[in-house]
């Protein structure tokens, strides 16, 4: 099972150019679904947060940005 990053690490990644592009892409694709995933994550429900994001993150554009984020860590 993949470990959930610490909040500080998530904030740092979100502030990178690739992180900002990924957030903008997810908001453009389906802002309400992104909000729902954030709400789940804030409440500690990572299973539902991951499920809410899985189809958004499976697009080629999102995958390319995720790869950039992984290379930066």
PDB file of N, CA, C, O and CB in Angstrom:
ATOM      1  N   UNK A   1       0.843  -1.183   0.000  1.00  0.00           N
ATOM      2  CA  UNK A   1       0.000   0.000   0.000  1.00  0.00           C
ATOM      3  C   UNK A   1       0.884   1.241   0.000  1.00  0.00           C
ATOM      4  O   UNK A   1       1.873   1.306   0.730  1.00  0.00           O
ATOM      5  CB  UNK A   1      -0.957   0.001   1.219  1.00  0.00           C
ATOM      6  N   UNK A   2       0.522   2.227  -0.825  1.00  0.00           N
ATOM      7  CA  UNK A   2       1.301   3.450  -0.931  1.00  0.00           C
ATOM      8  C   UNK A   2       1.050   4.331   0.286  1.00  0.00           C
ATOM      9  O   UNK A   2      -0.088   4.506   0.723  1.00  0.00           O
ATOM     10  CB  UNK A   2       0.959   4.205  -2.228  1.00  0.00           C
ATOM     11  N   UNK A   3       2.126   4.877   0.817  1.00  0.00           N
ATOM     12  CA  UNK A   3       2.036   5.747   1.984  1.00  0.00           C
ATOM     13  C   UNK A   3       1.518   7.124   1.582  1.00  0.00           C
ATOM     14  O   UNK A   3       1.893   7.653   0.536  1.00  0.00           O
ATOM     15  CB  UNK A   3       3.405   5.872   2.673  1.00  0.00           C
ATOM     16  N   UNK A   4       0.654   7.700   2.416  1.00  0.00           N
ATOM     17  CA  UNK A   4       0.132   9.052   2.187  1.00  0.00           C
ATOM     18  C   UNK A   4       1.212  10.050   2.602  1.00  0.00           C
ATOM     19  O   UNK A   4       1.717   9.977   3.723  1.00  0.00           O
ATOM     20  CB  UNK A   4      -1.209   9.299   2.987  1.00  0.00           C
ATOM     21  N   UNK A   5       1.576  10.987   1.709  1.00  0.00           N
ATOM     22  CA  UNK A   5       2.605  11.976   2.069  1.00  0.00           C
ATOM     23  C   UNK A   5       2.153  12.858   3.235  1.00  0.00           C
ATOM     24  O   UNK A   5       0.960  13.065   3.456  1.00  0.00           O
ATOM     25  CB  UNK A   5       2.946  12.855   0.853  1.00  0.00           C
ATOM     26  N   UNK A   6       3.121  13.362   3.958  1.00  0.00           N
ATOM     27  CA  UNK A   6       2.841  14.286   5.046  1.00  0.00           C
ATOM     28  C   UNK A   6       2.312  15.594   4.456  1.00  0.00           C
ATOM     29  O   UNK A   6       2.605  15.925   3.307  1.00  0.00           O
ATOM     30  CB  UNK A   6       4.114  14.535   5.911  1.00  0.00           C
ATOM     31  N   UNK A   7       1.540  16.329   5.240  1.00  0.00           N
ATOM     32  CA  UNK A   7       0.904  17.556   4.763  1.00  0.00           C
ATOM     33  C   UNK A   7       1.935  18.572   4.280  1.00  0.00           C
ATOM     34  O   UNK A   7       1.698  19.260   3.287  1.00  0.00           O
ATOM     35  CB  UNK A   7       0.047  18.168   5.866  1.00  0.00           C
ATOM     36  N   UNK A   8       3.060  18.678   4.955  1.00  0.00           N
ATOM     37  CA  UNK A   8       4.102  19.610   4.531  1.00  0.00           C
ATOM     38  C   UNK A   8       4.640  19.274   3.151  1.00  0.00           C
ATOM     39  O   UNK A   8       4.898  20.167   2.343  1.00  0.00           O
ATOM     40  CB  UNK A   8       5.236  19.614   5.532  1.00  0.00           C
ATOM     41  N   UNK A   9       4.804  18.006   2.887  1.00  0.00           N
ATOM     42  CA  UNK A   9       5.278  17.553   1.583  1.00  0.00           C
ATOM     43  C   UNK A   9       4.238  17.839   0.503  1.00  0.00           C
ATOM     44  O   UNK A   9       4.589  18.246  -0.604  1.00  0.00           O
ATOM     45  CB  UNK A   9       5.608  16.053   1.622  1.00  0.00           C
ATOM     46  N   UNK A  10       2.968  17.628   0.819  1.00  0.00           N
ATOM     47  CA  UNK A  10       1.904  17.929  -0.142  1.00  0.00           C
ATOM     48  C   UNK A  10       1.854  19.421  -0.470  1.00  0.00           C
ATOM     49  O   UNK A  10       1.679  19.802  -1.628  1.00  0.00           O
ATOM     50  CB  UNK A  10       0.550  17.469   0.406  1.00  0.00           C
ATOM     51  N   UNK A  11       2.005  20.247   0.538  1.00  0.00           N
ATOM     52  CA  UNK A  11       1.993  21.698   0.323  1.00  0.00           C
ATOM     53  C   UNK A  11       3.185  22.104  -0.533  1.00  0.00           C
ATOM     54  O   UNK A  11       3.045  22.914  -1.449  1.00  0.00           O
ATOM     55  CB  UNK A  11       2.014  22.459   1.673  1.00  0.00           C
ATOM     56  N   UNK A  12       4.350  21.550  -0.241  1.00  0.00           N
ATOM     57  CA  UNK A  12       5.537  21.863  -1.034  1.00  0.00           C
ATOM     58  C   UNK A  12       5.339  21.456  -2.491  1.00  0.00           C
ATOM     59  O   UNK A  12       5.673  22.219  -3.397  1.00  0.00           O
ATOM     60  CB  UNK A  12       6.773  21.161  -0.451  1.00  0.00           C
ATOM     61  N   UNK A  13       4.800  20.262  -2.723  1.00  0.00           N
ATOM     62  CA  UNK A  13       4.565  19.796  -4.089  1.00  0.00           C
ATOM     63  C   UNK A  13       3.527  20.660  -4.797  1.00  0.00           C
ATOM     64  O   UNK A  13       3.659  20.937  -5.989  1.00  0.00           O
ATOM     65  CB  UNK A  13       4.113  18.335  -4.083  1.00  0.00           C
ATOM     66  N   UNK A  14       2.497  21.087  -4.073  1.00  0.00           N
ATOM     67  CA  UNK A  14       1.444  21.919  -4.674  1.00  0.00           C
ATOM     68  C   UNK A  14       1.962  23.289  -5.079  1.00  0.00           C
ATOM     69  O   UNK A  14       1.361  23.947  -5.929  1.00  0.00           O
ATOM     70  CB  UNK A  14       0.283  22.080  -3.705  1.00  0.00           C
ATOM     71  N   UNK A  15       3.053  23.728  -4.493  1.00  0.00           N
ATOM     72  CA  UNK A  15       3.594  25.042  -4.795  1.00  0.00           C
ATOM     73  C   UNK A  15       4.586  25.031  -5.956  1.00  0.00           C
ATOM     74  O   UNK A  15       5.046  26.088  -6.388  1.00  0.00           O
ATOM     75  CB  UNK A  15       4.256  25.604  -3.574  1.00  0.00           C
ATOM     76  N   UNK A  16       4.918  23.848  -6.461  1.00  0.00           N
ATOM     77  CA  UNK A  16       5.828  23.767  -7.607  1.00  0.00           C
ATOM     78  C   UNK A  16       5.057  24.086  -8.884  1.00  0.00           C
ATOM     79  O   UNK A  16       3.828  24.012  -8.897  1.00  0.00           O
ATOM     80  CB  UNK A  16       6.490  22.356  -7.700  1.00  0.00           C
ATOM     81  N   UNK A  17       5.763  24.439  -9.956  1.00  0.00           N
ATOM     82  CA  UNK A  17       5.060  24.690 -11.226  1.00  0.00           C
ATOM     83  C   UNK A  17       4.226  23.482 -11.690  1.00  0.00           C
ATOM     84  O   UNK A  17       3.095  23.650 -12.147  1.00  0.00           O
ATOM     85  CB  UNK A  17       6.073  25.059 -12.313  1.00  0.00           C
ATOM     86  N   UNK A  18       4.779  22.279 -11.574  1.00  0.00           N
ATOM     87  CA  UNK A  18       4.023  21.085 -11.983  1.00  0.00           C
ATOM     88  C   UNK A  18       2.815  20.876 -11.077  1.00  0.00           C
ATOM     89  O   UNK A  18       1.750  20.468 -11.541  1.00  0.00           O
ATOM     90  CB  UNK A  18       4.928  19.832 -11.958  1.00  0.00           C
ATOM     91  N   UNK A  19       2.976  21.154  -9.793  1.00  0.00           N
ATOM     92  CA  UNK A  19       1.858  21.023  -8.854  1.00  0.00           C
ATOM     93  C   UNK A  19       0.745  22.007  -9.167  1.00  0.00           C
ATOM     94  O   UNK A  19      -0.435  21.661  -9.124  1.00  0.00           O
ATOM     95  CB  UNK A  19       2.338  21.227  -7.424  1.00  0.00           C
ATOM     96  N   UNK A  20       1.130  23.235  -9.480  1.00  0.00           N
ATOM     97  CA  UNK A  20       0.137  24.251  -9.839  1.00  0.00           C
ATOM     98  C   UNK A  20      -0.594  23.880 -11.129  1.00  0.00           C
ATOM     99  O   UNK A  20      -1.804  24.071 -11.246  1.00  0.00           O
ATOM    100  CB  UNK A  20       0.811  25.623  -9.993  1.00  0.00           C
ATOM    101  N   UNK A  21       0.158  23.347 -12.092  1.00  0.00           N
ATOM    102  CA  UNK A  21      -0.458  22.915 -13.350  1.00  0.00           C
ATOM    103  C   UNK A  21      -1.424  21.756 -13.112  1.00  0.00           C
ATOM    104  O   UNK A  21      -2.500  21.706 -13.707  1.00  0.00           O
ATOM    105  CB  UNK A  21       0.624  22.503 -14.366  1.00  0.00           C
ATOM    106  N   UNK A  22      -1.032  20.824 -12.237  1.00  0.00           N
ATOM    107  CA  UNK A  22      -1.895  19.679 -11.943  1.00  0.00           C
ATOM    108  C   UNK A  22      -3.181  20.131 -11.257  1.00  0.00           C
ATOM    109  O   UNK A  22      -4.264  19.659 -11.601  1.00  0.00           O
ATOM    110  CB  UNK A  22      -1.154  18.661 -11.061  1.00  0.00           C
ATOM    111  N   UNK A  23      -3.071  21.026 -10.305  1.00  0.00           N
ATOM    112  CA  UNK A  23      -4.262  21.536  -9.615  1.00  0.00           C
ATOM    113  C   UNK A  23      -5.190  22.232 -10.602  1.00  0.00           C
ATOM    114  O   UNK A  23      -6.402  22.016 -10.581  1.00  0.00           O
ATOM    115  CB  UNK A  23      -3.864  22.507  -8.482  1.00  0.00           C
ATOM    116  N   UNK A  24      -4.621  23.066 -11.465  1.00  0.00           N
ATOM    117  CA  UNK A  24      -5.434  23.765 -12.471  1.00  0.00           C
ATOM    118  C   UNK A  24      -6.113  22.767 -13.406  1.00  0.00           C
ATOM    119  O   UNK A  24      -7.282  22.935 -13.751  1.00  0.00           O
ATOM    120  CB  UNK A  24      -4.564  24.747 -13.287  1.00  0.00           C
ATOM    121  N   UNK A  25      -5.389  21.736 -13.813  1.00  0.00           N
ATOM    122  CA  UNK A  25      -5.955  20.720 -14.697  1.00  0.00           C
ATOM    123  C   UNK A  25      -7.115  19.993 -14.017  1.00  0.00           C
ATOM    124  O   UNK A  25      -8.163  19.784 -14.629  1.00  0.00           O
ATOM    125  CB  UNK A  25      -4.872  19.714 -15.119  1.00  0.00           C
ATOM    126  N   UNK A  26      -6.931  19.609 -12.761  1.00  0.00           N
ATOM    127  CA  UNK A  26      -7.987  18.892 -12.034  1.00  0.00           C
ATOM    128  C   UNK A  26      -9.213  19.775 -11.838  1.00  0.00           C
ATOM    129  O   UNK A  26     -10.344  19.300 -11.945  1.00  0.00           O
ATOM    130  CB  UNK A  26      -7.469  18.404 -10.672  1.00  0.00           C
ATOM    131  N   UNK A  27      -8.996  21.052 -11.552  1.00  0.00           N
ATOM    132  CA  UNK A  27     -10.125  21.975 -11.401  1.00  0.00           C
ATOM    133  C   UNK A  27     -10.870  22.140 -12.713  1.00  0.00           C
ATOM    134  O   UNK A  27     -12.099  22.208 -12.732  1.00  0.00           O
ATOM    135  CB  UNK A  27      -9.644  23.339 -10.897  1.00  0.00           C
ATOM    136  N   UNK A  28     -10.130  22.204 -13.806  1.00  0.00           N
ATOM    137  CA  UNK A  28     -10.742  22.353 -15.122  1.00  0.00           C
ATOM    138  C   UNK A  28     -11.525  21.100 -15.504  1.00  0.00           C
ATOM    139  O   UNK A  28     -12.620  21.195 -16.057  1.00  0.00           O
ATOM    140  CB  UNK A  28      -9.673  22.652 -16.178  1.00  0.00           C
ATOM    141  N   UNK A  29     -10.962  19.924 -15.208  1.00  0.00           N
ATOM    142  CA  UNK A  29     -11.619  18.663 -15.565  1.00  0.00           C
ATOM    143  C   UNK A  29     -12.923  18.473 -14.799  1.00  0.00           C
ATOM    144  O   UNK A  29     -13.958  18.160 -15.387  1.00  0.00           O
ATOM    145  CB  UNK A  29     -10.684  17.485 -15.298  1.00  0.00           C
ATOM    146  N   UNK A  30     -12.865  18.663 -13.490  1.00  0.00           N
ATOM    147  CA  UNK A  30     -14.053  18.445 -12.658  1.00  0.00           C
ATOM    148  C   UNK A  30     -13.816  19.040 -11.277  1.00  0.00           C
ATOM    149  O   UNK A  30     -13.454  18.335 -10.335  1.00  0.00           O
ATOM    150  CB  UNK A  30     -14.391  16.929 -12.551  1.00  0.00           C
ATOM    151  N   UNK A  31     -14.025  20.346 -11.173  1.00  0.00           N
ATOM    152  CA  UNK A  31     -13.822  21.059  -9.911  1.00  0.00           C
ATOM    153  C   UNK A  31     -14.594  20.485  -8.736  1.00  0.00           C
ATOM    154  O   UNK A  31     -14.028  20.335  -7.653  1.00  0.00           O
ATOM    155  CB  UNK A  31     -14.200  22.480 -10.083  1.00  0.00           C
ATOM    156  N   UNK A  32     -15.900  20.150  -8.919  1.00  0.00           N
ATOM    157  CA  UNK A  32     -16.653  19.582  -7.801  1.00  0.00           C
ATOM    158  C   UNK A  32     -16.079  18.246  -7.312  1.00  0.00           C
ATOM    159  O   UNK A  32     -16.076  17.973  -6.111  1.00  0.00           O
ATOM    160  CB  UNK A  32     -18.099  19.394  -8.208  1.00  0.00           C
ATOM    161  N   UNK A  33     -15.600  17.425  -8.231  1.00  0.00           N
ATOM    162  CA  UNK A  33     -15.020  16.143  -7.821  1.00  0.00           C
ATOM    163  C   UNK A  33     -13.717  16.378  -7.063  1.00  0.00           C
ATOM    164  O   UNK A  33     -13.420  15.667  -6.103  1.00  0.00           O
ATOM    165  CB  UNK A  33     -14.773  15.234  -9.051  1.00  0.00           C
ATOM    166  N   UNK A  34     -12.945  17.365  -7.487  1.00  0.00           N
ATOM    167  CA  UNK A  34     -11.714  17.709  -6.781  1.00  0.00           C
ATOM    168  C   UNK A  34     -12.043  18.185  -5.368  1.00  0.00           C
ATOM    169  O   UNK A  34     -11.379  17.783  -4.412  1.00  0.00           O
ATOM    170  CB  UNK A  34     -10.923  18.796  -7.551  1.00  0.00           C
ATOM    171  N   UNK A  35     -13.051  19.029  -5.224  1.00  0.00           N
ATOM    172  CA  UNK A  35     -13.463  19.516  -3.901  1.00  0.00           C
ATOM    173  C   UNK A  35     -13.903  18.360  -3.006  1.00  0.00           C
ATOM    174  O   UNK A  35     -13.586  18.326  -1.817  1.00  0.00           O
ATOM    175  CB  UNK A  35     -14.602  20.542  -4.034  1.00  0.00           C
ATOM    176  N   UNK A  36     -14.632  17.424  -3.588  1.00  0.00           N
ATOM    177  CA  UNK A  36     -15.090  16.260  -2.819  1.00  0.00           C
ATOM    178  C   UNK A  36     -13.891  15.453  -2.333  1.00  0.00           C
ATOM    179  O   UNK A  36     -13.866  15.003  -1.188  1.00  0.00           O
ATOM    180  CB  UNK A  36     -16.029  15.368  -3.672  1.00  0.00           C
ATOM    181  N   UNK A  37     -12.899  15.271  -3.201  1.00  0.00           N
ATOM    182  CA  UNK A  37     -11.705  14.527  -2.814  1.00  0.00           C
ATOM    183  C   UNK A  37     -10.957  15.240  -1.688  1.00  0.00           C
ATOM    184  O   UNK A  37     -10.471  14.602  -0.754  1.00  0.00           O
ATOM    185  CB  UNK A  37     -10.783  14.332  -4.024  1.00  0.00           C
ATOM    186  N   UNK A  38     -10.869  16.563  -1.783  1.00  0.00           N
ATOM    187  CA  UNK A  38     -10.207  17.341  -0.733  1.00  0.00           C
ATOM    188  C   UNK A  38     -10.954  17.198   0.587  1.00  0.00           C
ATOM    189  O   UNK A  38     -10.338  17.041   1.641  1.00  0.00           O
ATOM    190  CB  UNK A  38     -10.112  18.828  -1.134  1.00  0.00           C
ATOM    191  N   UNK A  39     -12.266  17.252   0.529  1.00  0.00           N
ATOM    192  CA  UNK A  39     -13.074  17.098   1.740  1.00  0.00           C
ATOM    193  C   UNK A  39     -12.846  15.730   2.372  1.00  0.00           C
ATOM    194  O   UNK A  39     -12.688  15.623   3.588  1.00  0.00           O
ATOM    195  CB  UNK A  39     -14.566  17.292   1.421  1.00  0.00           C
ATOM    196  N   UNK A  40     -12.828  14.694   1.557  1.00  0.00           N
ATOM    197  CA  UNK A  40     -12.542  13.346   2.073  1.00  0.00           C
ATOM    198  C   UNK A  40     -11.163  13.298   2.729  1.00  0.00           C
ATOM    199  O   UNK A  40     -11.011  12.769   3.830  1.00  0.00           O
ATOM    200  CB  UNK A  40     -12.623  12.302   0.937  1.00  0.00           C
ATOM    201  N   UNK A  41     -10.163  13.854   2.046  1.00  0.00           N
ATOM    202  CA  UNK A  41      -8.798  13.798   2.568  1.00  0.00           C
ATOM    203  C   UNK A  41      -8.660  14.552   3.880  1.00  0.00           C
ATOM    204  O   UNK A  41      -8.005  14.078   4.808  1.00  0.00           O
ATOM    205  CB  UNK A  41      -7.825  14.361   1.551  1.00  0.00           C
ATOM    206  N   UNK A  42      -9.277  15.724   3.958  1.00  0.00           N
ATOM    207  CA  UNK A  42      -9.206  16.516   5.184  1.00  0.00           C
ATOM    208  C   UNK A  42      -9.813  15.751   6.364  1.00  0.00           C
ATOM    209  O   UNK A  42      -9.335  15.847   7.495  1.00  0.00           O
ATOM    210  CB  UNK A  42      -9.929  17.861   4.994  1.00  0.00           C
ATOM    211  N   UNK A  43     -10.871  14.992   6.079  1.00  0.00           N
ATOM    212  CA  UNK A  43     -11.509  14.229   7.152  1.00  0.00           C
ATOM    213  C   UNK A  43     -10.795  12.907   7.437  1.00  0.00           C
ATOM    214  O   UNK A  43     -11.207  12.148   8.314  1.00  0.00           O
ATOM    215  CB  UNK A  43     -12.958  13.957   6.799  1.00  0.00           C
ATOM    216  N   UNK A  44      -9.713  12.637   6.685  1.00  0.00           N
ATOM    217  CA  UNK A  44      -8.946  11.414   6.923  1.00  0.00           C
ATOM    218  C   UNK A  44      -9.426  10.211   6.137  1.00  0.00           C
ATOM    219  O   UNK A  44      -8.919   9.106   6.332  1.00  0.00           O
ATOM    220  CB  UNK A  44      -8.978  11.085   8.364  1.00  0.00           C
ATOM    221  N   UNK A  45     -10.386  10.399   5.258  1.00  0.00           N
ATOM    222  CA  UNK A  45     -10.940   9.301   4.458  1.00  0.00           C
ATOM    223  C   UNK A  45     -10.179   9.207   3.134  1.00  0.00           C
ATOM    224  O   UNK A  45     -10.673   9.626   2.087  1.00  0.00           O
ATOM    225  CB  UNK A  45     -12.469   9.509   4.202  1.00  0.00           C
ATOM    226  N   UNK A  46      -8.965   8.648   3.202  1.00  0.00           N
ATOM    227  CA  UNK A  46      -8.093   8.605   2.037  1.00  0.00           C
ATOM    228  C   UNK A  46      -8.567   7.618   0.974  1.00  0.00           C
ATOM    229  O   UNK A  46      -8.252   7.786  -0.204  1.00  0.00           O
ATOM    230  CB  UNK A  46      -6.699   8.252   2.463  1.00  0.00           C
ATOM    231  N   UNK A  47      -9.305   6.612   1.366  1.00  0.00           N
ATOM    232  CA  UNK A  47      -9.821   5.640   0.391  1.00  0.00           C
ATOM    233  C   UNK A  47     -10.795   6.326  -0.557  1.00  0.00           C
ATOM    234  O   UNK A  47     -10.695   6.167  -1.773  1.00  0.00           O
ATOM    235  CB  UNK A  47     -10.514   4.447   1.107  1.00  0.00           C
ATOM    236  N   UNK A  48     -11.740   7.091  -0.006  1.00  0.00           N
ATOM    237  CA  UNK A  48     -12.702   7.801  -0.857  1.00  0.00           C
ATOM    238  C   UNK A  48     -12.048   8.962  -1.610  1.00  0.00           C
ATOM    239  O   UNK A  48     -12.436   9.263  -2.739  1.00  0.00           O
ATOM    240  CB  UNK A  48     -13.868   8.323  -0.013  1.00  0.00           C
ATOM    241  N   UNK A  49     -11.069   9.609  -0.999  1.00  0.00           N
ATOM    242  CA  UNK A  49     -10.352  10.690  -1.683  1.00  0.00           C
ATOM    243  C   UNK A  49      -9.643  10.142  -2.907  1.00  0.00           C
ATOM    244  O   UNK A  49      -9.701  10.733  -3.985  1.00  0.00           O
ATOM    245  CB  UNK A  49      -9.338  11.372  -0.734  1.00  0.00           C
ATOM    246  N   UNK A  50      -8.974   9.009  -2.739  1.00  0.00           N
ATOM    247  CA  UNK A  50      -8.265   8.388  -3.858  1.00  0.00           C
ATOM    248  C   UNK A  50      -9.249   7.967  -4.944  1.00  0.00           C
ATOM    249  O   UNK A  50      -8.982   8.158  -6.130  1.00  0.00           O
ATOM    250  CB  UNK A  50      -7.449   7.174  -3.376  1.00  0.00           C
ATOM    251  N   UNK A  51     -10.373   7.402  -4.551  1.00  0.00           N
ATOM    252  CA  UNK A  51     -11.384   6.985  -5.530  1.00  0.00           C
ATOM    253  C   UNK A  51     -11.943   8.179  -6.298  1.00  0.00           C
ATOM    254  O   UNK A  51     -12.175   8.087  -7.504  1.00  0.00           O
ATOM    255  CB  UNK A  51     -12.524   6.237  -4.830  1.00  0.00           C
ATOM    256  N   UNK A  52     -12.160   9.299  -5.609  1.00  0.00           N
ATOM    257  CA  UNK A  52     -12.703  10.492  -6.264  1.00  0.00           C
ATOM    258  C   UNK A  52     -11.724  11.071  -7.283  1.00  0.00           C
ATOM    259  O   UNK A  52     -12.136  11.675  -8.273  1.00  0.00           O
ATOM    260  CB  UNK A  52     -13.053  11.553  -5.222  1.00  0.00           C
ATOM    261  N   UNK A  53     -10.437  10.885  -7.039  1.00  0.00           N
ATOM    262  CA  UNK A  53      -9.432  11.445  -7.937  1.00  0.00           C
ATOM    263  C   UNK A  53      -8.946  10.479  -9.008  1.00  0.00           C
ATOM    264  O   UNK A  53      -8.335  10.906  -9.987  1.00  0.00           O
ATOM    265  CB  UNK A  53      -8.269  11.912  -7.145  1.00  0.00           C
ATOM    266  N   UNK A  54      -9.202   9.197  -8.843  1.00  0.00           N
ATOM    267  CA  UNK A  54      -8.567   8.202  -9.711  1.00  0.00           C
ATOM    268  C   UNK A  54      -8.823   8.439 -11.196  1.00  0.00           C
ATOM    269  O   UNK A  54      -7.890   8.343 -11.993  1.00  0.00           O
ATOM    270  CB  UNK A  54      -9.048   6.830  -9.339  1.00  0.00           C
ATOM    271  N   UNK A  55     -10.052   8.744 -11.590  1.00  0.00           N
ATOM    272  CA  UNK A  55     -10.303   8.961 -13.018  1.00  0.00           C
ATOM    273  C   UNK A  55      -9.717  10.289 -13.496  1.00  0.00           C
ATOM    274  O   UNK A  55      -9.294  10.394 -14.648  1.00  0.00           O
ATOM    275  CB  UNK A  55     -11.807   8.923 -13.302  1.00  0.00           C
ATOM    276  N   UNK A  56      -9.686  11.302 -12.631  1.00  0.00           N
ATOM    277  CA  UNK A  56      -9.087  12.588 -13.002  1.00  0.00           C
ATOM    278  C   UNK A  56      -7.583  12.441 -13.226  1.00  0.00           C
ATOM    279  O   UNK A  56      -7.022  13.040 -14.144  1.00  0.00           O
ATOM    280  CB  UNK A  56      -9.359  13.644 -11.913  1.00  0.00           C
ATOM    281  N   UNK A  57      -6.943  11.642 -12.383  1.00  0.00           N
ATOM    282  CA  UNK A  57      -5.498  11.483 -12.453  1.00  0.00           C
ATOM    283  C   UNK A  57      -5.052  10.491 -13.518  1.00  0.00           C
ATOM    284  O   UNK A  57      -3.854  10.338 -13.755  1.00  0.00           O
ATOM    285  CB  UNK A  57      -4.977  11.051 -11.123  1.00  0.00           C
ATOM    286  N   UNK A  58      -5.995   9.819 -14.158  1.00  0.00           N
ATOM    287  CA  UNK A  58      -5.625   8.817 -15.149  1.00  0.00           C
ATOM    288  C   UNK A  58      -5.454   9.393 -16.553  1.00  0.00           C
ATOM    289  O   UNK A  58      -5.068   8.665 -17.468  1.00  0.00           O
ATOM    290  CB  UNK A  58      -6.659   7.732 -15.178  1.00  0.00           C
ATOM    291  N   UNK A  59      -5.729  10.670 -16.741  1.00  0.00           N
ATOM    292  CA  UNK A  59      -5.574  11.271 -18.070  1.00  0.00           C
ATOM    293  C   UNK A  59      -4.085  11.397 -18.400  1.00  0.00           C
ATOM    294  O   UNK A  59      -3.257  11.495 -17.494  1.00  0.00           O
ATOM    295  CB  UNK A  59      -6.272  12.668 -18.136  1.00  0.00           C
ATOM    296  N   UNK A  60      -3.744  11.393 -19.680  1.00  0.00           N
ATOM    297  CA  UNK A  60      -2.326  11.533 -20.055  1.00  0.00           C
ATOM    298  C   UNK A  60      -1.686  12.818 -19.521  1.00  0.00           C
ATOM    299  O   UNK A  60      -0.526  12.810 -19.110  1.00  0.00           O
ATOM    300  CB  UNK A  60      -2.190  11.499 -21.566  1.00  0.00           C
ATOM    301  N   UNK A  61      -2.441  13.918 -19.526  1.00  0.00           N
ATOM    302  CA  UNK A  61      -1.912  15.181 -19.032  1.00  0.00           C
ATOM    303  C   UNK A  61      -1.584  15.105 -17.538  1.00  0.00           C
ATOM    304  O   UNK A  61      -0.525  15.551 -17.097  1.00  0.00           O
ATOM    305  CB  UNK A  61      -2.912  16.307 -19.295  1.00  0.00           C
ATOM    306  N   UNK A  62      -2.507  14.534 -16.776  1.00  0.00           N
ATOM    307  CA  UNK A  62      -2.285  14.395 -15.333  1.00  0.00           C
ATOM    308  C   UNK A  62      -1.127  13.451 -15.055  1.00  0.00           C
ATOM    309  O   UNK A  62      -0.322  13.712 -14.161  1.00  0.00           O
ATOM    310  CB  UNK A  62      -3.556  13.887 -14.636  1.00  0.00           C
ATOM    311  N   UNK A  63      -1.030  12.363 -15.802  1.00  0.00           N
ATOM    312  CA  UNK A  63       0.061  11.417 -15.608  1.00  0.00           C
ATOM    313  C   UNK A  63       1.421  12.063 -15.868  1.00  0.00           C
ATOM    314  O   UNK A  63       2.384  11.802 -15.147  1.00  0.00           O
ATOM    315  CB  UNK A  63      -0.125  10.211 -16.518  1.00  0.00           C
ATOM    316  N   UNK A  64       1.498  12.910 -16.901  1.00  0.00           N
ATOM    317  CA  UNK A  64       2.758  13.598 -17.200  1.00  0.00           C
ATOM    318  C   UNK A  64       3.146  14.539 -16.064  1.00  0.00           C
ATOM    319  O   UNK A  64       4.317  14.621 -15.694  1.00  0.00           O
ATOM    320  CB  UNK A  64       2.644  14.383 -18.520  1.00  0.00           C
ATOM    321  N   UNK A  65       2.160  15.248 -15.510  1.00  0.00           N
ATOM    322  CA  UNK A  65       2.452  16.163 -14.402  1.00  0.00           C
ATOM    323  C   UNK A  65       2.813  15.392 -13.132  1.00  0.00           C
ATOM    324  O   UNK A  65       3.683  15.826 -12.376  1.00  0.00           O
ATOM    325  CB  UNK A  65       1.248  17.082 -14.135  1.00  0.00           C
ATOM    326  N   UNK A  66       2.167  14.271 -12.890  1.00  0.00           N
ATOM    327  CA  UNK A  66       2.519  13.444 -11.733  1.00  0.00           C
ATOM    328  C   UNK A  66       3.953  12.923 -11.847  1.00  0.00           C
ATOM    329  O   UNK A  66       4.687  12.864 -10.861  1.00  0.00           O
ATOM    330  CB  UNK A  66       1.537  12.264 -11.599  1.00  0.00           C
ATOM    331  N   UNK A  67       4.332  12.551 -13.057  1.00  0.00           N
ATOM    332  CA  UNK A  67       5.704  12.091 -13.276  1.00  0.00           C
ATOM    333  C   UNK A  67       6.706  13.204 -12.948  1.00  0.00           C
ATOM    334  O   UNK A  67       7.737  12.949 -12.326  1.00  0.00           O
ATOM    335  CB  UNK A  67       5.888  11.619 -14.735  1.00  0.00           C
ATOM    336  N   UNK A  68       6.402  14.428 -13.365  1.00  0.00           N
ATOM    337  CA  UNK A  68       7.271  15.564 -13.053  1.00  0.00           C
ATOM    338  C   UNK A  68       7.385  15.759 -11.543  1.00  0.00           C
ATOM    339  O   UNK A  68       8.469  16.019 -11.019  1.00  0.00           O
ATOM    340  CB  UNK A  68       6.739  16.849 -13.716  1.00  0.00           C
ATOM    341  N   UNK A  69       6.248  15.630 -10.848  1.00  0.00           N
ATOM    342  CA  UNK A  69       6.260  15.782  -9.387  1.00  0.00           C
ATOM    343  C   UNK A  69       7.101  14.694  -8.725  1.00  0.00           C
ATOM    344  O   UNK A  69       7.846  14.972  -7.786  1.00  0.00           O
ATOM    345  CB  UNK A  69       4.827  15.746  -8.831  1.00  0.00           C
ATOM    346  N   UNK A  70       6.988  13.469  -9.205  1.00  0.00           N
ATOM    347  CA  UNK A  70       7.770  12.363  -8.642  1.00  0.00           C
ATOM    348  C   UNK A  70       9.267  12.604  -8.836  1.00  0.00           C
ATOM    349  O   UNK A  70      10.070  12.294  -7.956  1.00  0.00           O
ATOM    350  CB  UNK A  70       7.359  11.025  -9.294  1.00  0.00           C
ATOM    351  N   UNK A  71       9.635  13.159  -9.990  1.00  0.00           N
ATOM    352  CA  UNK A  71      11.050  13.422 -10.268  1.00  0.00           C
ATOM    353  C   UNK A  71      11.597  14.523  -9.373  1.00  0.00           C
ATOM    354  O   UNK A  71      12.802  14.574  -9.129  1.00  0.00           O
ATOM    355  CB  UNK A  71      11.242  13.802 -11.733  1.00  0.00           C
ATOM    356  N   UNK A  72      10.742  15.397  -8.884  1.00  0.00           N
ATOM    357  CA  UNK A  72      11.183  16.503  -8.036  1.00  0.00           C
ATOM    358  C   UNK A  72      11.374  16.088  -6.576  1.00  0.00           C
ATOM    359  O   UNK A  72      11.994  16.813  -5.800  1.00  0.00           O
ATOM    360  CB  UNK A  72      10.184  17.637  -8.115  1.00  0.00           C
ATOM    361  N   UNK A  73      10.844  14.930  -6.207  1.00  0.00           N
ATOM    362  CA  UNK A  73      10.955  14.507  -4.797  1.00  0.00           C
ATOM    363  C   UNK A  73      12.156  13.656  -4.558  1.00  0.00           C
ATOM    364  O   UNK A  73      12.391  13.221  -3.431  1.00  0.00           O
ATOM    365  CB  UNK A  73       9.727  13.756  -4.365  1.00  0.00           C
TER     366      UNK A  73
END
